[in-house]
Each structure stands twice: as structure tokens, then as C-alpha cells.
């Protein structure tokens, strides 16, 4: 924006002052709980209860040591974290592969049923995942996919598919055809065109799809709670839920809970710090025209 | 589950694509000869083959959707017509579960709470998001920091936001009540999540804290998309702050405002994680929502048939709202 416009838009008078004060209040409201989260993870439980606002000037790492050794969840947080990485990474990979292939076919393909297929993806978008829980629970039981990371990967990929495919189709529609036609005439197969010509220049769109999906997969609880009852396959959200942070209880292991939460937040926080512009742009693109 | 915003997208081509575009047009004209040499029959066979390849491209997605969505959806409808408790054999009962559902006050309570939650959370997040977007778009000092900070909570996993705020709202040692007591407002302290009157409202407040950044960035992008000329014209005309908002900004961003609100409603109707972690629907079902009610009937009371009926009812509500949204925005095979 032009500098003159920036000056012009800058509010003046009482309205501007009030807006500025409210913004500062909200800044405190958003930042403080997150700072509090990390501070608390570095304090002993008695310090947490007796001086909740204090800054941990002499931080203790006991909480982290405890959760890495096992803590109250009976298993090292590193295993939960590894499981979360495997499931999130695997689901994103399957999701990106299936949705970009399908999105490309819907955008480019001239075949009977293309319109119907597009309607199908829109309808699938309207299906709430909750209705699938009970049948999936028994279905996975029959297939031996309960407590299986492959099962979770395929399930999460499916839940993300309708929306991601619709977005990928939209992206490919706006993608110039000439490039692909040229490659076809050079003797490239259809898949070759897709793999060697289209995908490499679509990295930006694929990154947007990762941005849109990474958060919900990393923190998915509803299905994980029902489908993962064996300790060694559990994901991080289950570790947090295992601490049962009841509203009235004075937990004796608050520090451990905060250490686990800090570790669950950290990967997403780093991701946000590095890619904040792309993330905000990607989420906007994903929302509405 | 985190909300996956519904709707359409508008991507910009990246510069590499448009650069390569100009070089490729030459190759197209060179290649025309070979194309004209192919016979009609060969072309036909090629077209059939091409069609088959498109179906192959679609196959993985369709297969996943069929296996993990269509079949379970059908099974859910089927299960909702059975009585199936724990390890007992299941018995076909027709629509009995739905008749029971109709008279189930816990179900109505959960439905009422869910709708209240969805409406209040949407008004809260979109309202606050709009205010923040308007304020930041005025290029106030520090707007870069605000933009960064206000979106930060959205990055927290649901479970973390929920567990963190459960501790903050804890009645005896929690941050909020301790803070109120410290500044001499101790009489305002409440057992936030343990109170029948306040539990749902407290959860809604946490959701607003967690998600307001999302409508904010979407609305901010819409506001910043309004052309500078319009702002200039408004300034030259001497339009007041209020009139500029009323006659310029709001009409320009109206479609985005409507879409983001509906997206928030649909997403809020599916709430589960945050309620499960914070109250499990309690105390005394005061914060029970469809998601938690369904989960309890299925996995705590082992009534899989009845829980399926709850799930089907939930499906009907959300599917209807989403479908109305499609009709409203005339989304049809997503045109751009």
C-alpha cells in the first residue's frame, strides 16, 4: 500500500485510542496464556500452585525429564511424539497424493462422470466425521486396523480428502494447459506429464494443502480416543487427555502436563514461526473466494 | 477435529508457471505435424485409453472415500435401526431408536447446547475477528505484531488449548481466580467449569480465544483487497469513519463475512475435543453436546445402536446446514 494511504487510514482521535487500547488488551490475552504454558512447564508443582504468575528465573527441567522417562502416562512422551509424527506425516503424504491426482483428473479430464464425481466430493464435504465413528470402530476391528498406524493414516487422509481435492481441482483449473500439451506432444505419458511437469511447479499449492491439514491431523482426538487403546500406538493428544485435567481437581502432576503440552505445541509453533506468512495466506486461500 | 473451512478457493499462479508458459507455446506449434498424421481409428483408441487413465487418477481418492466414508455411512444408518448393547446380540428394532431419541431429554439438551454453542461461538469468533481485522487494517502502529500474535492461538492443538484453559479456569488455584483476588475483585471469582450455569459459556469463551484469529486473517485479506481508489474517493468525499464502514467496507466484504460465518457454524456443530477435555459434558450435562453425548452412549454405555441413531441425527443436522449453505452460495461443482 502507498504510504499516503497508510497515513490516511490511520485512525485519529478517541476512536483510534480506544482501538489501540483494545488491541493491546487482546495482544496480552493471546500471548500471556501461551507464555504461561511454557513458564509453567519449567516450574515445580509447589511453585505452580503458590506463585502462578512468577517467571521461572531458575527453570527446572524435572517435568521434561519425568515425561521423557514416562511420567503419569506410563510411557515416554518421545513415543507419543514419534507416533504423532508417523501418523501426521503418513496421512499428509497419502492425502496429497490422492487429492492431487483426483483434483487433476477433475480439472483436466474429459470423461463421463466428471460432473458427478465433483458433486460427490462436495457431498462428502458435508458428511460430519462423527457419524462414521461407530462403524469405523467395528470395521477397523474386523480388518485388524484398530491400534494400527496404517489405519489412522488412511482414515485421516480420507477425512481430509473432499476439501483438499476440491481445492486442488480449483488450483489445476487455473493452471495453464499449454505446458502440459507441449509435454504430451513431446511423447510424455499422462502420468509423466503430471509427475514431471505439473507437480514440480505446483509446490506452492501442495504446501498450502499441508498448511491447511497439518493442524487438525496433529491434534485429532475423537477417532484416536476410540481406535487407539494400546499404549504403544497412542498419539500426543491422547497423552494430554490421559492427564484428565479435571476442573476441580488439584492435580499433583501439573508440571508434567504442561511439559507434555509444551512439547505438543512446539512443532506447530516452530512451523508457524518459519512459515507465518505462507500459513496465513494459505489459510485465507483455503477459506473463501 | 480442527475445522476445515468449506468453500472455494482462488489460487494465484506462481511466477515459474507463467514464465514457462511463454517458452512452451513454440513447442506446441512445432508438434502440430505429428498430430495431423494420426488416423481417426487410432485417435479413438487413444481417447478411450486417455479416459481409462483419468479413471485411474481418480481411483485412489474414490477408493478411500468408498471404503472409509461411504460404507461406514451406510453402516451407521443400518446400525441405527438395531438395538445393540455391549456384548448382547443385536436385534433389529426398526425406527424404535429414533422414537426413543425423540423423547430423550438428554438428547434434546445436547442438541440445544450444540446449537447454542455453534451460534454463540460463531458470533464471538467472527465478531471479534471482524473487529480485529478492521482495527489492524487501519495500519495502526504494531500491526505486523498484532497480525502475528492474534493468529498464534489458532496454531495450538484443540487439546492443548482446552487443557491449558482448564488449568487457568480451575477454581482454587487457577490463574483467573487468583488474578481476580489479587486485584481485589475476588468476589467475581467463579467455579467457571464446575458451575452448571457457566460451564458452556466458559467453553465458548475459550473457543473464541482459540479461533478468533482465523476469521480475522480471512476478513483482513478481504478488507485489504478493497481497492485504494475507493478509499481515496471516500476520503475526498469526507466520509466519516462510520459511513466508510457502513457503505464501503461492510458491503465489499459481505460475501466473505457470510461464508466465514457459515463455515464457523458448520465447524462448531461438530465440536467434541474441547468439551471432552474441559468438562466431558458436565457438570450435570450442562455442557453436553451431540459429539460428547454420542461418544458417551457408544463407548461408555456400550449402546452402539442407540448411539448410531444419535450420530445419524447429528449427520442430518449438519448435512442440512451444509446443503443450505451450498444453495445459498450457489456452489455447484465449484465454479470460479
HADDOCK unambig.tbl for C-alpha pairs under 7 A between the chains (distance, minus, plus):
assign (segid A and resid 6 and name CA) (segid B and resid 139 and name CA) 6.05 0.50 0.50
assign (segid A and resid 9 and name CA) (segid B and resid 138 and name CA) 5.01 0.50 0.50
assign (segid A and resid 9 and name CA) (segid B and resid 139 and name CA) 6.74 0.50 0.50
assign (segid A and resid 10 and name CA) (segid B and resid 138 and name CA) 5.05 0.50 0.50
assign (segid A and resid 10 and name CA) (segid B and resid 139 and name CA) 5.67 0.50 0.50
assign (segid A and resid 10 and name CA) (segid B and resid 140 and name CA) 5.94 0.50 0.50
assign (segid A and resid 11 and name CA) (segid B and resid 138 and name CA) 6.56 0.50 0.50
assign (segid A and resid 19 and name CA) (segid B and resid 135 and name CA) 6.40 0.50 0.50
assign (segid A and resid 27 and name CA) (segid B and resid 146 and name CA) 6.70 0.50 0.50
assign (segid A and resid 27 and name CA) (segid B and resid 149 and name CA) 6.63 0.50 0.50
assign (segid A and resid 27 and name CA) (segid B and resid 150 and name CA) 6.86 0.50 0.50
assign (segid A and resid 30 and name CA) (segid B and resid 149 and name CA) 6.78 0.50 0.50
assign (segid A and resid 30 and name CA) (segid B and resid 150 and name CA) 6.38 0.50 0.50
assign (segid A and resid 30 and name CA) (segid B and resid 153 and name CA) 6.62 0.50 0.50
assign (segid A and resid 31 and name CA) (segid B and resid 149 and name CA) 6.72 0.50 0.50
assign (segid A and resid 49 and name CA) (segid B and resid 173 and name CA) 5.99 0.50 0.50
assign (segid A and resid 52 and name CA) (segid B and resid 175 and name CA) 6.62 0.50 0.50
assign (segid A and resid 98 and name CA) (segid B and resid 60 and name CA) 5.63 0.50 0.50
assign (segid A and resid 98 and name CA) (segid B and resid 61 and name CA) 5.13 0.50 0.50
assign (segid A and resid 99 and name CA) (segid B and resid 61 and name CA) 6.50 0.50 0.50
assign (segid A and resid 101 and name CA) (segid B and resid 57 and name CA) 5.18 0.50 0.50
assign (segid A and resid 101 and name CA) (segid B and resid 58 and name CA) 6.45 0.50 0.50
assign (segid A and resid 102 and name CA) (segid B and resid 57 and name CA) 5.64 0.50 0.50
assign (segid A and resid 102 and name CA) (segid B and resid 58 and name CA) 4.48 0.50 0.50
assign (segid A and resid 102 and name CA) (segid B and resid 61 and name CA) 6.34 0.50 0.50
assign (segid A and resid 105 and name CA) (segid B and resid 54 and name CA) 5.53 0.50 0.50
assign (segid A and resid 105 and name CA) (segid B and resid 57 and name CA) 6.07 0.50 0.50
assign (segid A and resid 105 and name CA) (segid B and resid 58 and name CA) 6.41 0.50 0.50
assign (segid A and resid 109 and name CA) (segid B and resid 54 and name CA) 5.98 0.50 0.50
assign (segid A and resid 111 and name CA) (segid B and resid 51 and name CA) 5.71 0.50 0.50
assign (segid A and resid 115 and name CA) (segid B and resid 333 and name CA) 6.99 0.50 0.50
assign (segid A and resid 118 and name CA) (segid B and resid 333 and name CA) 5.57 0.50 0.50
assign (segid A and resid 119 and name CA) (segid B and resid 333 and name CA) 5.74 0.50 0.50
assign (segid A and resid 126 and name CA) (segid B and resid 319 and name CA) 5.28 0.50 0.50
assign (segid A and resid 126 and name CA) (segid B and resid 322 and name CA) 5.69 0.50 0.50
assign (segid A and resid 127 and name CA) (segid B and resid 315 and name CA) 6.65 0.50 0.50
assign (segid A and resid 127 and name CA) (segid B and resid 319 and name CA) 6.14 0.50 0.50
assign (segid A and resid 128 and name CA) (segid B and resid 315 and name CA) 6.07 0.50 0.50
assign (segid A and resid 128 and name CA) (segid B and resid 318 and name CA) 6.81 0.50 0.50
assign (segid A and resid 130 and name CA) (segid B and resid 311 and name CA) 6.55 0.50 0.50
assign (segid A and resid 131 and name CA) (segid B and resid 73 and name CA) 6.76 0.50 0.50
assign (segid A and resid 131 and name CA) (segid B and resid 76 and name CA) 6.68 0.50 0.50
assign (segid A and resid 131 and name CA) (segid B and resid 311 and name CA) 4.73 0.50 0.50
assign (segid A and resid 131 and name CA) (segid B and resid 312 and name CA) 6.18 0.50 0.50
assign (segid A and resid 131 and name CA) (segid B and resid 315 and name CA) 6.13 0.50 0.50
assign (segid A and resid 132 and name CA) (segid B and resid 69 and name CA) 6.85 0.50 0.50
assign (segid A and resid 132 and name CA) (segid B and resid 72 and name CA) 5.48 0.50 0.50
assign (segid A and resid 132 and name CA) (segid B and resid 73 and name CA) 5.84 0.50 0.50
assign (segid A and resid 132 and name CA) (segid B and resid 76 and name CA) 6.75 0.50 0.50
assign (segid A and resid 134 and name CA) (segid B and resid 308 and name CA) 6.93 0.50 0.50
assign (segid A and resid 135 and name CA) (segid B and resid 72 and name CA) 5.13 0.50 0.50
assign (segid A and resid 135 and name CA) (segid B and resid 75 and name CA) 5.95 0.50 0.50
assign (segid A and resid 135 and name CA) (segid B and resid 76 and name CA) 5.91 0.50 0.50
assign (segid A and resid 136 and name CA) (segid B and resid 72 and name CA) 6.09 0.50 0.50
assign (segid A and resid 155 and name CA) (segid B and resid 68 and name CA) 6.44 0.50 0.50
assign (segid A and resid 158 and name CA) (segid B and resid 64 and name CA) 5.77 0.50 0.50
assign (segid A and resid 158 and name CA) (segid B and resid 65 and name CA) 5.95 0.50 0.50
assign (segid A and resid 158 and name CA) (segid B and resid 68 and name CA) 6.66 0.50 0.50
assign (segid A and resid 163 and name CA) (segid B and resid 6 and name CA) 7.00 0.50 0.50
assign (segid A and resid 167 and name CA) (segid B and resid 8 and name CA) 6.83 0.50 0.50
assign (segid A and resid 167 and name CA) (segid B and resid 9 and name CA) 6.00 0.50 0.50
assign (segid A and resid 170 and name CA) (segid B and resid 9 and name CA) 6.44 0.50 0.50
assign (segid A and resid 171 and name CA) (segid B and resid 11 and name CA) 5.73 0.50 0.50
assign (segid A and resid 175 and name CA) (segid B and resid 13 and name CA) 6.79 0.50 0.50
assign (segid A and resid 178 and name CA) (segid B and resid 21 and name CA) 6.59 0.50 0.50
assign (segid A and resid 178 and name CA) (segid B and resid 24 and name CA) 6.68 0.50 0.50
assign (segid A and resid 178 and name CA) (segid B and resid 25 and name CA) 6.55 0.50 0.50
assign (segid A and resid 179 and name CA) (segid B and resid 21 and name CA) 5.94 0.50 0.50
assign (segid A and resid 179 and name CA) (segid B and resid 24 and name CA) 5.78 0.50 0.50
assign (segid A and resid 182 and name CA) (segid B and resid 24 and name CA) 6.17 0.50 0.50
assign (segid A and resid 182 and name CA) (segid B and resid 27 and name CA) 5.88 0.50 0.50
assign (segid A and resid 182 and name CA) (segid B and resid 28 and name CA) 5.20 0.50 0.50
assign (segid A and resid 185 and name CA) (segid B and resid 31 and name CA) 6.03 0.50 0.50
assign (segid A and resid 201 and name CA) (segid B and resid 16 and name CA) 6.83 0.50 0.50
assign (segid A and resid 201 and name CA) (segid B and resid 17 and name CA) 6.33 0.50 0.50
assign (segid A and resid 215 and name CA) (segid B and resid 2 and name CA) 6.99 0.50 0.50
assign (segid A and resid 215 and name CA) (segid B and resid 155 and name CA) 6.86 0.50 0.50
assign (segid A and resid 215 and name CA) (segid B and resid 157 and name CA) 6.75 0.50 0.50
assign (segid A and resid 216 and name CA) (segid B and resid 1 and name CA) 5.42 0.50 0.50
assign (segid A and resid 216 and name CA) (segid B and resid 2 and name CA) 4.42 0.50 0.50
assign (segid A and resid 219 and name CA) (segid B and resid 157 and name CA) 5.05 0.50 0.50
assign (segid A and resid 219 and name CA) (segid B and resid 158 and name CA) 6.39 0.50 0.50
assign (segid A and resid 219 and name CA) (segid B and resid 159 and name CA) 6.79 0.50 0.50
assign (segid A and resid 220 and name CA) (segid B and resid 1 and name CA) 5.22 0.50 0.50
assign (segid A and resid 221 and name CA) (segid B and resid 1 and name CA) 6.93 0.50 0.50
assign (segid A and resid 221 and name CA) (segid B and resid 273 and name CA) 6.25 0.50 0.50
assign (segid A and resid 222 and name CA) (segid B and resid 273 and name CA) 6.66 0.50 0.50
assign (segid A and resid 237 and name CA) (segid B and resid 159 and name CA) 6.15 0.50 0.50
assign (segid A and resid 241 and name CA) (segid B and resid 277 and name CA) 6.46 0.50 0.50
assign (segid A and resid 245 and name CA) (segid B and resid 163 and name CA) 6.14 0.50 0.50
assign (segid A and resid 245 and name CA) (segid B and resid 166 and name CA) 6.65 0.50 0.50
assign (segid A and resid 246 and name CA) (segid B and resid 278 and name CA) 6.90 0.50 0.50
assign (segid A and resid 247 and name CA) (segid B and resid 166 and name CA) 5.93 0.50 0.50
assign (segid A and resid 247 and name CA) (segid B and resid 170 and name CA) 5.36 0.50 0.50
assign (segid A and resid 247 and name CA) (segid B and resid 193 and name CA) 6.02 0.50 0.50
assign (segid A and resid 247 and name CA) (segid B and resid 194 and name CA) 6.30 0.50 0.50
assign (segid A and resid 247 and name CA) (segid B and resid 278 and name CA) 6.88 0.50 0.50
assign (segid A and resid 248 and name CA) (segid B and resid 170 and name CA) 6.11 0.50 0.50
assign (segid A and resid 248 and name CA) (segid B and resid 171 and name CA) 6.60 0.50 0.50
assign (segid A and resid 248 and name CA) (segid B and resid 194 and name CA) 6.84 0.50 0.50
assign (segid A and resid 261 and name CA) (segid B and resid 160 and name CA) 5.88 0.50 0.50
assign (segid A and resid 265 and name CA) (segid B and resid 156 and name CA) 6.04 0.50 0.50
assign (segid A and resid 265 and name CA) (segid B and resid 157 and name CA) 6.98 0.50 0.50
assign (segid A and resid 268 and name CA) (segid B and resid 155 and name CA) 6.40 0.50 0.50
assign (segid A and resid 269 and name CA) (segid B and resid 155 and name CA) 6.91 0.50 0.50
assign (segid A and resid 280 and name CA) (segid B and resid 217 and name CA) 6.71 0.50 0.50
assign (segid A and resid 284 and name CA) (segid B and resid 217 and name CA) 6.74 0.50 0.50
assign (segid A and resid 284 and name CA) (segid B and resid 218 and name CA) 5.05 0.50 0.50
assign (segid A and resid 285 and name CA) (segid B and resid 9 and name CA) 5.49 0.50 0.50
assign (segid A and resid 285 and name CA) (segid B and resid 10 and name CA) 6.00 0.50 0.50
assign (segid A and resid 285 and name CA) (segid B and resid 11 and name CA) 6.65 0.50 0.50
assign (segid A and resid 286 and name CA) (segid B and resid 5 and name CA) 6.74 0.50 0.50
assign (segid A and resid 286 and name CA) (segid B and resid 9 and name CA) 5.62 0.50 0.50
assign (segid A and resid 287 and name CA) (segid B and resid 5 and name CA) 5.27 0.50 0.50
assign (segid A and resid 287 and name CA) (segid B and resid 6 and name CA) 6.52 0.50 0.50
assign (segid A and resid 287 and name CA) (segid B and resid 7 and name CA) 6.28 0.50 0.50
assign (segid A and resid 287 and name CA) (segid B and resid 8 and name CA) 6.92 0.50 0.50
assign (segid A and resid 287 and name CA) (segid B and resid 9 and name CA) 6.69 0.50 0.50
assign (segid A and resid 288 and name CA) (segid B and resid 7 and name CA) 5.55 0.50 0.50
assign (segid A and resid 288 and name CA) (segid B and resid 8 and name CA) 5.35 0.50 0.50
assign (segid A and resid 288 and name CA) (segid B and resid 9 and name CA) 5.69 0.50 0.50
assign (segid A and resid 288 and name CA) (segid B and resid 256 and name CA) 6.58 0.50 0.50
assign (segid A and resid 288 and name CA) (segid B and resid 259 and name CA) 6.87 0.50 0.50
assign (segid A and resid 289 and name CA) (segid B and resid 8 and name CA) 5.78 0.50 0.50
assign (segid A and resid 289 and name CA) (segid B and resid 9 and name CA) 5.30 0.50 0.50
assign (segid A and resid 289 and name CA) (segid B and resid 10 and name CA) 5.69 0.50 0.50
